[in-house]
Amino acid sequence: MGYRNRSSSRRNAVWDRLPYAGFEAGALSKTSDALVWTFLVGLSPSDVTPPLSLFQHTEANEQDILRLLNTINGRLESQGDRPLAEGLLVKIFNKNWPAIESDLLEATFVEETSHGGSRKKR
Protein backbone atom coordinates (compact mmCIF):
# COMPACT_ATOMS: atom_id res chain seq x y z
CA MET A 1 0.00 0.00 0.00
CA GLY A 2 1.25 3.45 -0.65
CA TYR A 3 0.27 6.92 0.37
CA ARG A 4 1.67 10.37 -0.26
CA ASN A 5 0.88 13.30 1.93
CA ARG A 6 2.45 16.77 1.95
CA SER A 7 1.07 17.88 5.32
CA SER A 8 3.33 18.72 8.25
CA SER A 9 1.93 15.82 10.24
CA ARG A 10 2.44 12.99 7.79
CA ARG A 11 2.28 10.19 10.37
CA ASN A 12 -1.19 11.12 11.62
CA ALA A 13 -2.38 11.83 8.10
CA VAL A 14 -1.66 8.25 7.03
CA TRP A 15 -3.98 6.92 9.70
CA ASP A 16 -6.60 9.61 9.03
CA ARG A 17 -6.76 8.48 5.39
CA LEU A 18 -6.28 4.74 5.88
CA PRO A 19 -7.74 3.82 9.29
CA TYR A 20 -8.39 0.23 8.17
CA ALA A 21 -4.82 -0.36 6.91
CA GLY A 22 -3.47 -1.70 10.18
CA PHE A 23 -6.39 -4.07 10.56
CA GLU A 24 -6.07 -5.40 7.01
CA ALA A 25 -2.30 -5.81 7.25
CA GLY A 26 -2.64 -7.54 10.59
CA ALA A 27 -5.25 -9.95 9.26
CA LEU A 28 -3.10 -10.80 6.25
CA SER A 29 0.00 -11.33 8.38
CA LYS A 30 -1.79 -13.98 10.45
CA THR A 31 -1.95 -16.38 7.51
CA SER A 32 0.89 -18.86 7.37
CA ASP A 33 2.22 -17.99 3.93
CA ALA A 34 1.57 -14.25 3.69
CA LEU A 35 4.15 -11.52 3.34
CA VAL A 36 3.08 -7.94 3.98
CA TRP A 37 4.89 -4.86 2.71
CA THR A 38 4.10 -1.22 2.69
CA PHE A 39 4.84 0.58 -0.56
CA LEU A 40 5.97 4.06 0.42
CA VAL A 41 5.50 6.88 -2.06
CA GLY A 42 6.67 10.16 -0.60
CA LEU A 43 7.16 8.64 2.84
CA SER A 44 10.16 7.13 4.57
CA PRO A 45 10.06 4.12 6.89
CA SER A 46 10.36 6.48 9.89
CA ASP A 47 7.02 8.05 8.86
CA VAL A 48 5.21 4.74 9.36
CA THR A 49 3.87 4.02 12.83
CA PRO A 50 2.76 0.72 14.40
CA PRO A 51 1.28 -1.58 13.46
CA LEU A 52 2.37 -1.00 9.84
CA SER A 53 5.91 -0.16 10.95
CA LEU A 54 6.29 -3.82 11.95
CA PHE A 55 6.15 -4.95 8.31
CA GLN A 56 8.66 -4.84 5.49
CA HIS A 57 8.79 -1.52 3.66
CA THR A 58 9.42 -0.87 0.00
CA GLU A 59 10.28 2.69 -0.85
CA ALA A 60 9.35 3.91 -4.33
CA ASN A 61 12.87 3.74 -5.74
CA GLU A 62 14.64 1.47 -8.22
CA GLN A 63 16.62 -0.59 -5.71
CA ASP A 64 13.72 -1.30 -3.35
CA ILE A 65 11.24 -2.09 -6.10
CA LEU A 66 13.65 -4.55 -7.72
CA ARG A 67 14.28 -6.15 -4.32
CA LEU A 68 10.51 -6.53 -3.83
CA LEU A 69 10.08 -8.10 -7.28
CA ASN A 70 12.96 -10.51 -6.59
CA THR A 71 11.34 -11.53 -3.31
CA ILE A 72 7.96 -12.10 -4.95
CA ASN A 73 9.59 -13.97 -7.83
CA GLY A 74 11.46 -16.17 -5.35
CA ARG A 75 8.20 -17.16 -3.68
CA LEU A 76 6.44 -18.22 -6.88
CA GLU A 77 7.76 -21.77 -6.92
CA SER A 78 6.48 -22.47 -3.40
CA GLN A 79 3.07 -21.28 -4.61
CA GLY A 80 3.02 -23.65 -7.57
CA ASP A 81 4.12 -21.13 -10.18
CA ARG A 82 7.30 -20.89 -12.20
CA PRO A 83 9.60 -17.99 -11.30
CA LEU A 84 11.55 -16.06 -13.89
CA ALA A 85 15.29 -16.62 -14.01
CA GLU A 86 16.88 -13.83 -11.96
CA GLY A 87 18.78 -12.47 -14.96
CA LEU A 88 15.59 -12.32 -17.01
CA LEU A 89 13.70 -10.56 -14.23
CA VAL A 90 16.45 -7.95 -13.94
CA LYS A 91 16.56 -7.49 -17.72
CA ILE A 92 12.78 -6.97 -17.92
CA PHE A 93 12.85 -4.63 -14.93
CA ASN A 94 15.69 -2.54 -16.34
CA LYS A 95 13.91 -2.26 -19.68
CA ASN A 96 10.71 -1.08 -17.98
CA TRP A 97 12.24 1.03 -15.22
CA PRO A 98 12.04 4.35 -17.15
CA ALA A 99 8.25 3.97 -17.52
CA ILE A 100 7.86 2.86 -13.89
CA GLU A 101 9.94 5.80 -12.71
CA SER A 102 7.90 8.19 -14.83
CA ASP A 103 4.66 6.87 -13.36
CA LEU A 104 6.03 7.18 -9.83
CA LEU A 105 7.15 10.75 -10.47
CA GLU A 106 3.72 11.58 -11.84
CA ALA A 107 2.10 10.02 -8.77
CA THR A 108 4.10 12.30 -6.50
CA PHE A 109 2.39 15.29 -8.10
CA VAL A 110 -1.02 14.22 -6.84
CA GLU A 111 -1.98 16.68 -4.14
CA GLU A 112 -4.73 16.82 -1.61
CA THR A 113 -7.12 19.68 -2.23
CA SER A 114 -8.97 21.62 0.41
CA HIS A 115 -12.13 19.69 -0.57
CA GLY A 116 -10.65 16.32 0.33
CA GLY A 117 -10.26 15.23 -3.29
CA SER A 118 -7.11 15.08 -5.32
CA ARG A 119 -5.90 16.74 -8.46
CA LYS A 120 -2.85 16.44 -10.66
CA LYS A 121 -0.41 19.28 -10.94
CA ARG A 122 0.35 20.09 -14.54
N, C-alpha and C positions, 0 to 999 in steps of 0.2 A: 504494500500500500504506500502511496506517496501523497504528500501534501506540501504545498508551498504557501507560506504566509509572510507578509512583509511587516506585520505589526511589531511593536516593541516587546510584546509579551508572547513570543512564538510558542512557548511550551503550553501555556494555558489555551491558546488559540487552537492548537491541535485537538485538544480534548473537547473544546467548545464545538468544533466542526465534526468530530468523529467520536462521539461519546460511546458508541458501540464497539469501537475498534479493539479495545482491550478485551472485551468479552469474547468477540469473535476469534481473536488470536489465541486467547486462552483455551477456548473450546477446541480449536484446531490442534493446539500443541498437546492435548491430552490423548490424541490418537497415537497408536504405536509407531506408525511410519511417517508421520507428518514432520515437515520442516517449515518453520515460519520465519519469514524475513520482513523487515520493513524496507520499502524502497523510498529513499529520502531525496526529494527534489527541493532544493533550497533550504534544507535543514542539515545539521550535522548530528552525529550520534549523541552529542551532549545536549541537544535540544529535545531528545526523546525521554520521557519520564516513564516510570513503571506503570503498568506492567509491560508495555511494549519495549522498554529499554532492556528487558531480559532476553530479547530475541536477537538473532543475527541481523545486522543492518547492511544494506547495499546503498551506497551513495550513488547518485546519478553521474558517474564518471566512467571512463573507458575501462580502467583497471577493475573496479568493483563489479561492473556489469559483466565483464568477461568471466570474472571469478564466479559470479552467480550462475551464469550459463554453464560453466564447467561443472559446477556442483550438481545442477539439475541433470545435465547430460550423464554424469557419473552414476546417478540414481536410476536411470532408465532401465538398465538391465535387471535390477532387483524388482522392478515393476512389470517385467515381462516385455519390455520394449527393447529395441536395439539402439544403443547410443552411437553417435557419430564418432569417428576416429578423432582424437584430440586435434591433430593437425588440420583436419577438414573443418572442424568447428571454428578453430582460430582463423582459418582462411576465409570462411563465410562471414565471420564476425568482422574481420578487418575490411572486407569488401563492403559491408553494410554499415560500418561505423559512421561514415560521414552523414548518412541519412538519419541514423539514430541520434547522433549528436545535434543535428539540425532540429529534429523534433523536440529534443530535450531543451534546447535553447529557446525554441518557440514557446514551450510550456512554461518556462520561467517568466514569460511576459504576461501571463494571465494574472490579473490583479483583482482583488476584491473591491467591489464598488460599495458606496455608502448604502445601497439598497439590498445588500446581501447577495447579489448576483456576481457574475464575473464578466469581464470583457477582455478582449485582446488589445494590447497596445500595438499600434501600427507605426 
